[in-house]
């Protein structure tokens, strides 16, 4: 009895020290339905979703969790969620932060793939719709902040064990251990998670020489070839986080770190045929038959990210001092092989080409921030601060070829041509892919914030100064070392008016998007866009935007919220690919493209969200939730008006959860659909559409410490359908003279998951 009493005393003390600390058993056994939170801190428009909102559907990653929040779309492969597109815009327009800190990644557009963060580490997800002087201005579409569990979030511990089961018979295990408790004068949280990952997909492509708009009989008259592909993603994620924090009087201190390691094999095997349906072909090397080519494309990925942050704050009667120091690092080691045998040739033996690409990327960021807030009176504060960050990114992509081997044995049944094991030549740096980018940011900001009656407000100004040094070791020495400077003044303002059970929020802000790394390196990348080359432009200016949000939300009952928000963005210096007029490396009909600041664009939309119980009709244990985002935009390129590339016109999801208290069980379902997206660049146009996604879960609770949950996802056998229009020249694209018209479909089967958690 004494240990139990001591434990209860510790829990009570933790709750007294910080009202957010919860017993681990409350996290493991959810007696109530989780709803969207109503954010009370800060003034800018922000939606907060605690883990209770999405946990019962057992998302694997932060990207999976974000499929249930407003205005987030993806153009990922089927049943994957990597590059989040807030308001449907390219991932580079969205600022991704972890615990409020920017994190580096492998992507050239500075975005971060959210499928690298296991959902088990997440405390809550925040959608910050506008910007503040306190944050860097790289948030044209907004900010997605992933808050990991900290030392004050949990008391006690729990273990997790489970497995994923796929329709091809494969099974993947998962497990984790988490503990939080007192340590010295503060509290400690440690957690570790191992998650098996697997995604078996089928892809089919049908290619034609012309499109239906030019030839009604294209399906028969202009058929070129068919490609069947198996694509299997198989890997394991390892993750952990640790946090130690203390709070005494007006002083708070925290040091936290997190680590994620991804090991993944991506194996693609493709066969091309000259018949829309036949799968026969040569068993030996005799030319002819239906089989045109055999392509084997294995990719082996190892990625690691680590982040360490320390925070300190001290509050007195006259103000508050805050300081923060952080380090974040990312490393990518990828090896990609591509072997192709071409049977569509008069030569004997068949033609073979092999390519090997090795990618090494390291990206580190070291940052410091200091802020001093002064209390002018009981209702108004003034804050001034400074921010510095040094970024060092190294890219080394090397290539080798093996095109001299002869095909001496081939058996389509075993699918193992002998040349697949032959050695490659020496690795050589790929053009434009051996470089170093150093970026120094020095920011200052000031803001005033306060409250008067039912009104809360914040207004501020941020000055951002950035120096970029680009060293390209593959370019001409005269152009291989370049330096660029950016300076921005970014004003922002937000106001919130509380009206009983409702509130109005309004905000306006100036934001920026810095150029992609591959767009500013001074090198020529051959066949980067189809058969067209890409020439970097170190003088590329960042895109700048003015934007505003206006919203209203209303409290429903004790926990429910319904909201509506309208937004608008006017983006200047939009980066588009321009034709330099130089013939490309593939000869006449191809061109050298270069990114340039040549356009302006507008983005607007309206967002609805609902999260509430049906208690007002006597169903307190029934929760409903849903959101709908209607999005649009306009931008003008050389071919006329269009939406921003990759932007869906709508995305919605809705669902319900039913709690059965007497038997300790819960069931729920959610349905999601996003609209088609269009992409148009020089030489290619793509329309992408997705099927709907249905997920269902069943939960059984045993006492106050043990839960078992079964989840079925992708129950509608989701598909990704793409239509490609391809052209040789800009003139052909304007005249709709097709080089190739392609229909591509990618599909995957349902996934089932069983997870058990026990609190101690």
N, C-alpha and C positions, 0 to 999 in steps of 0.2 A: 504493500500500500504506500510505503514511503516514496519509492521511485515514481509511482503514478502521481502522487500529490506534488512532487517536485516538478514533474513534467507539466502538470496543469499550471503550476505557479509560473514556470518559464513561459508557457503560452500566453498566460494572462499578462505577464510583464511585456512580452513582445508586442501584444496588441495595444498595450498602454503606450509603449514607446513609439509605435508606428501603427496607425489604424489600418494599414494595408496588409500587414502580415497575416497570412492565413495558415491554418493547420493543413498539413499535407493531405489528410483524409478528406478535407473539404474540396481539394482539387481532384482527387481520385474519384470520390463518390459525389456526383452532382445531384443533389436532391431536387434542385429547381432548374428551370429552363433558363439558359443564358440569353441575354438581350443586348442589343447595341447600347453602349454607354452614352451618356450626355456629358460631353467634356466640360469641365468647370474651370480648369487652369488655362490661362492665356485668353486672348481675345480673338485671334484670327480664327476663321471657320475651320473646324477640325472634327472628324468623326473618329470615335474610338471603339474598337472591337476587342474585348478581352477574350482570353482563350476559351471561356465558357461558351462563347457565341459559335465557334467553329469546331471545338475539340471533338464533339460527338461524331462528326463525320470523318474523324481520323485523317486529316490531311497529312501527307508525307513531308511537304515542304512549305516554306512561306508563300511560294507561288500558288500552291493548291489552296491555302487558306484565303488568299486574295481573290479567288474566283467567286467568293460570296459577298463581296463588298461592291459599292457602286463605282461605275465608270472605269473599271479595270478590264482590259481586253488583252489577249495574247495572240500572236501569230506563230505559236510553237507547233511542234509535231503533235500528233494525236496523243492524248492523255499525258501531255507534259505541259508545264507552266514555267517558263524561264524568263523571257524578257517582258516585264510588265509594261503595258501601254496605258498610262493614265489619260483619260479623256480620248482614248484611241490613238494618241500620237506616238510617234517613234519613241522607243525606250530612252533615247538620249535626251528627250525633253522632260523626263521625270527624274527628280532627285531621289535616290535611294539611300537611306541612312539606317544604320544599326545603332540603337541607343543614342540617336541624334548625331552620329558621326558618319561622314561619308566613307565609303570603303572602295578600294581599287578592285578591278577585275580584269578579265582577259579581253573584254570587248573594246574594239577600237573607238566606239562612240561614247565611251566613258560610262556606259550603263553597267549594271551588275545583275547577273542572273540569279533570280530569287529561288530557283530550285537547288541552289547550293546551301540554303539555310534550312536545316531540319525543323519542322513545325514543333517538335517536342521541346525545343529550347525557348519558344516564344511565350512571353507574358501577355502581350497585346499588340495589335496592329493599329496604326494611326494613319489616317488620310488627312493631310494638311492641304487644304484647297488653295490657299493663298500664301504669300510670303511675309516674312518679318525681317527687320533689320538685324535681328539676332542670328539669322541663318544666312549661309551663302546663297547667292541669288541664282544658282543653277536649277531653277524649278519653274520653267515656263508652264508646264502642265500642272505642277503641284509637287508635293513631297509624300513619299511613302516611307514611314518610319517604323521599323521593326524593333520593338522593345523586348529584349531578352529578360529572363527572370534574373532578379537581383537578390541581394542578401536579405532584404526586408520582405520578399514576396512569399516566403514559405517557411514554416516551422515543422520539423519532422522530415520524413523521407518516404520515397516509394520506389518500387521496382516495376519495370514494364517488360513484358515479353509478348511476342506476337509473330505473325507470319502473313505474307502475301501469297495469293494463289491465282495463277493465270490460266487462261483457257487452253494453252498448249501443254499443260501439265507441270510447268515449272513452279517452284515454290521458293520464296525468299524469306529468311528469318529477320527479326528485328528485336532489339532489346535496349534497355536503358536503366540507369540508376541515378536518383536525385536525392539530395539531402540538404536541409537548411537548419541552422541552429546557432546558439550563442557560442562565440569564441572570443575570449578575452573581453575587452570593453565593447565589442561590437558583435556583429552577426556574420555568419559565413554561409554561402550557398555553393555547392558543387554539383555538377551534373555531367553525365556522359551518355552518348547515344550511338548505337550502331544500327544502320538501316540498309537492308538489301534493296537494290533497285533493279527493275527489269521492265522492258517494254518491247514486246514482239509486234512488229507491224508488217502489213502487206501493202505493197504499192503497185499500181498499174498505170502505165502511160500509153496513150494512143497519140501518134504524131501524124500530121497531114501536111501537105504542101500548101494548102490554102484554107480559108475559114468559111464557115457557112454563109457569111454575109456576102462573099464573093462567088461562091459556087454551091448551089443547093444540093449538089450530088457529091459534096466533098468526102462523105464517109466511104464512098466506093471509088470515085474517080481519082482522089488525091491522097489516098492512104499511103503512108511511107513505111512506118514500122511500129511495132508494139514492144514495150519493155515491161517485164515482170520482175519485181524486186522483193526480196526478203530483207528486212532491216531489224536487227535485234540489238537493243541497248541493254547491257548487262553490267552491273557494278555494285559497289558498296560505298556508303557514306559513313564517315566517322566524325563525330562532333563532340565537343565538350565546352562548358563554360564554368567560370568560377568568379565569385564576387565576395568581397569582404567590405563591410561598411560599418560605420559607427556614427552615432548622433548624440551629442552632449550639449545641452543648452541650445545656443544658437549656432553651433559648429557641426558641420557634416563633412564626412570624408568617405570616399569610396575608391577602391581599386578593383578593376574587373578585367577579365580577359576571356576570349573565346577562340576556338580553333575548329576548323572544318577541313576534312580531307576527303576528296572524291577520287575513287578509282573506277574507271568505266571503260568497257570495251564496246565499240560500236561496229558491228559486222554487217556489211551490206553485200548482197550477192544478186546480180542482175543479169537477165538474159534478154536479148533483143531478137525479135522474130519479124519475118516479112509477111506475116499473116495475122489478121485481127484476132483469130481464135486458136490456131494450131500451135502445138507445143512440141512437134517433132523436129528433128534436126539431125545433123551428121554425127554418127558415133565415132567415125574416124576423121581423118583430115581431108576427105574429099570435098572440094568446093561445091556449093549448091545446097539445096534443101531449104528449110525454113529458118534455121538458126543463123542469125547475122553476127552476133557477138556475145561474149561471155565476160562479165566484169566482176572482179572480186575486190572489195574496198574495205579493208579492216582499219579501224582507228583505235589507238590505245591511249587513254587520257589519264593523267595524274595531275590533280590540282590541289593546292593547299592555300588556305587563307588564315591569317592570324591577326588578332587585334587586341591591344592592351590600352586601357584608359584609366586615368586617375582624375578624380574630381574633388574639389575642396570649396566649401562655402562657409562664410562666417557672417552672421547677422547681428547687428547692434541696433540701438535706438535710432541712429541717424542714417543707417543704410545697410547694404549687403555687398560683400566682396566675394566674387566667384572666380575660380581658376580651373583650368582643364588642360591636361596634356594627354596626347594619344599617339599611338603608333599602329599602323595597319600595313600588312604586307600580303602580297599575292604571288603565287608561283604556278606556272603552267608548264607541264612537260607532256607534249603530245607527239605521237608518232603515227603517221598516216601512210598507208601503202595503197596503191591502186594498180591492179593488174588487169589488162584487157587483151583479149584475143579476138581479132577481127576475121570472121569467116567470109565476109562479103568482099572477096578479093579473088583475082585470077591466079595469085601466087600460091605455090605449094612448097613449103608448109605455110600455114596461116600466119598472118602478121600478128606479132605480139608487141605490146608496149607496157613498160612498167615504170611507175614513178614512186618515189619515196620522199616524204616531206617531214622534217623534224622541226617542231616549234618549241622554242624556249622563251617564255615571257616572265619577267619579274617586275613587280610594281610595288613600290613602297611609298608611304606617306607619313610624315612626321608633322604634327600640328600642336600649336599652343594657343590658348585663348584666355584673356583676362577681362573681367567686367567689374565695374564699380557702379552700384546703384545708390542714389541719394534720395532720402525722403524729404520732399519739400513740405509736405504736411501729411495728415492722416490718410489722404485720398490720392495724392499725386506723387509719382516717383520719376526721376530722371536717371537714365543709365547711359554710360559710355563704355566702350570696350574696343579691344583690338584682337585681331586674329592673324596668325601666320601659319603657313603650310609649305613644306618642301616636298615635292613629288619627284621621284626618280623612276623612270620606266625604261626598261631595256627589252628590246625585241630582237630575236635572232631566229630567223626561219631559213633553213637550209634545205636544198633539194638535190636529189640524185635520180638518174635515169637508168633503165635497163631495157634497152630496145634492140639489143643485138641477139637475144636468145632465140633459139628455134623451137617451135612446138613439135616435139617428137612423139608425144603420147597425150591423148585426150579422151576422156570418157565422161560424157554428160551425166551418166547415172551417178557416178561418184563425185563429179564436179571438182576434181582435183587435177588440173593440168600440171604437167611436170615443171613448167617454167615458173610456177608460183613460188618455188623455193630457191630459185637461182639468185646469186648475189647481185647487189646494186653497185654502181660506181661510187666514186668519192663524192661526199656532200659538198655543195657549194652554196654560198649565200644567195637567196632569191633577191632579185632587184627590188629595192625599197623595203626589204624585210630584215635588214640588219642595221638597227639604229638605236639611239638613246635620246630620250626626251626628258628634260629637266624643267620643272615648272615651279616658280616661286610666287606665292600669293601673300600679299600684305594688305589686310583690310582694317578699316576703322569704321565704327558705327556709333550712333547716338540715337536715343529714343526717349519719348515721354509716354508714360502710361498711368492710368488712374481710373477713378470711379466717381461718378456724381449721380446720386439717386439710383435710377434703374439703368443707367448707362455706364458701360465700361469701354475704354478706348485705348488705342496705342497708335502712335505715329512716329516714324523714324526715318533715318537716312543712313545708307551704307555706302562707303567708298571702297571699291575693290581695285587693287592694282596687281596685275599679273605679268610676270616676265617668263617667257618660254624660250628655251634654247634647244634646237633640234640638230642633232648630229647624225647624219646618214652616211654610213660607211660604204654604201654601194653607189652613191651619187658621185658626180664630178667633184673633185676636191674644191673647186671654186665655189660650188653651191652646196657642199656637204655640211656646212656648219652655219646655221642661220639663227637669228634672234628676233623675237617678236614681243611687243608689249601691248597690253590691254589696260584700259582704265574705264571704270564705270561709276556713275552715281546712281544708286538704286533707292528711290524713295518708296515707302510703303505705309499704309494706314489701314486700321481695322477698327470697327465699332460694333458693340453688342448691346442690344436693348432688351431687357427682360420685361415681359408683359404677362404677369401671372404665370400660367403653365406653359406659355410660349415664349419664344425669343426670336429676334431678328438679328441677323449678322450681315455686315457689309464690309467689303475690303477692296483695296486697289493696291497694285504693286508693279514695280518695274523689275523684270527678270532677264536672264541671259542664258544662252546655250553656247558653250565653247565648241570649236570645231573638232571633228573626229581626228584621231591621231593619224590615220592613214590618208586623210585628206590634206594634211599640212606637211607631210614628209616630202622633200624635193626629189622624188624618184619617179621613174616611169614603170608602172606595173602592167605587164603585157596580159592581154585577154582577161582583164579584171571584171569587165561587164560584158558577158557574152564573148564575142570576138573583138570587142573594142578595148583599147588600152586606157589606163588611168594615169594622168600626170598630176602629181601633188601640187598644192598651191600654198606655200608657207605664208603668204600674205592674206590668207582667208580671214575675214573678220567674224567675230562671234555674232550669232543671231540675237536680236534684242526684242523684247516684247513688253507691251503695256497690257495689263489685264485687270479684270474685276470680277467679284463674286457677290451675289445677293441671295440670301437664303432665309428661310423660316422653318423652325421646328417646334413641335408641340408635344408636351408630355401626355401620355395616355396611361391612366391608372398609375400604379406604383413604379412600374419598370419600363413601360412601353414608350416609344418615340416614333413620331412620323415627321418627315422633313421633305422640303423641296428646295432646290438651289439652282440658280441660273448663273452661267459664267460666260465670259467673253475674253478672247485674247487677240491682240493685233501684233503680228510678228513681222519685224523688219529684217532686212539683210538675209532673207531666207537663202540657204545654200542649195543650189541646183547644179547638176552636171551640164556643162556647156561644151559645144563642139569647137575645138581649136582650129579646125580646118586642115589639120595634118593627117595624112593617111596612116592608118594603124599598122601594127606589125604583121597582121594577117593579110595585108595587101589591099588592093582597090576594093571599095565597098565597106571597109572598116575605117574607124576614125580614132583619134586620140581625144579622150574626154578629160575635162578639168573642172573641179568644183569651183564655183564662183558665187559671190553674193549678187544675185540678179533678181530677186523677187520680194514680194510682200504677200502675206497671207493673213486670213482671219479664221478663228476657231470659235465656235459658240455651241451652247447646248443647255439642256435642263436635266436635272437629276432628282429622282424621287427615291425615298427609302422609307421602309416601315419595319418596325420590330416591336411586337406587342403580344400580350396574352389576350385570350378571349374571356377574361374575367368579367367584363361588362355584360356578358350574356350567360354568366354562370359557369364558364369553362376555364377556371383559373389555371388548370394544368395543361391547357392547350396553347401552344405558342405558334404564331405565324410571323413570317419575315419575308421580305422581298425588296427588290430595288429595280428601277428602270432608268436607264440613261439614254437620252436621245441626243446624238452628237452630229455636228456638221461642220464643214469648213470650206473655204475657197482659196485656191492658189492658182496662179496663171503661169504655165510653162510655155515652151515653144510650140506646143500642139493645142493650146487653148486652156480652158478652165477645168479644174478637177478638185477633188478633195485632197487633203494631205495624204501622202502615201501611207498605206497600211491602216487607215482609219476606218473602223466599222461605224455604220450610221446608228447602230443601237446595240445595247447589251442589257439583258435582264436575267434575273434569277428570282425564284420564289420557292417557299417550302413551308413545312409545318412540322412541329414536334409535339408528341402526345406523351405525357408523363402518367404512369400508373403507380401511384404511391403505395397502394396496398400490397402489390406484388413486387415492388422494387424494380420496375422495368420502365423502359422508354423506347419509343420507336419514332422515326422521323424520315423525311424525304426532302430532297431539294432538286430543282430542275433549272437548268441554265441554257441560254442561247445567246449567241452574238451574231450580229449581222455581217454580211460579206464586206470585204475590204478590197480596194483597188490600189495597185502600184503602177506607176508609169515613169520609166526613165528612157533615155535614148536607146533604141534598139529592142526594148522589151516592155510588154504590158502584162500584168498578172492580176487576175481576179481570184481571191481566196474566200472560200466559204466553209463553214463548219456545220456538222450536225449537232443536234441537241445533246445535252449531258444530263443523265439522271443518276442520282445517288440515293441509297437507302441504308439506314442503320437500325440495328436492334441492340438494346442494352439491357443487361441484367445486373443488378446490384445485390451483393451479399453482405449484410450487416453494414457497418460504417467504414470498412477499410478495403473492400475487394469489389472490383468491377470487371465484367467481361463484356466486350463489345464486338459485334460483327457488322461489317460494312461491305456493301456492294457498290462499286463505282463503274462508270462507263457502261451502264446497263443497256444502253441503246446502241451499243457497238458503234461508237463515234467514228466519224470520217472527216477527213480534210480534203476538199476538192479544189483543184486549181486549174485555171484556164490560162495558157500562155500564148500571147501573140508575139512573134519574133520577126524582126526585120533586119535587112542587111544595111540599109542606109537611112538617114533622116528623111530623104525624099520618099523612099519606099514606105516609111511609117506614116508620113502625111497622106500618101496616096493609097494606103491600105494594101500595098503589094507585099504579101506575106512571104517570108522565107520559110517559116514553119508555124504551124498551129498545133498546140499540144493540149490534151486533156489528161490530167493526172489525178488519181484518187488514192488516198492513203487511209487505211482503216486499222482498227485494233479491237480486240474483244474485251469482254468484261473482266474486272479485277475484283477479287474478294479478299477481305482482310479480317483477321481475328486478332484482337488485342486484349490482354489482361493486365490489370494494374493492382498492386497491393500496397497500401500505406502502412508505415510503421512509425 
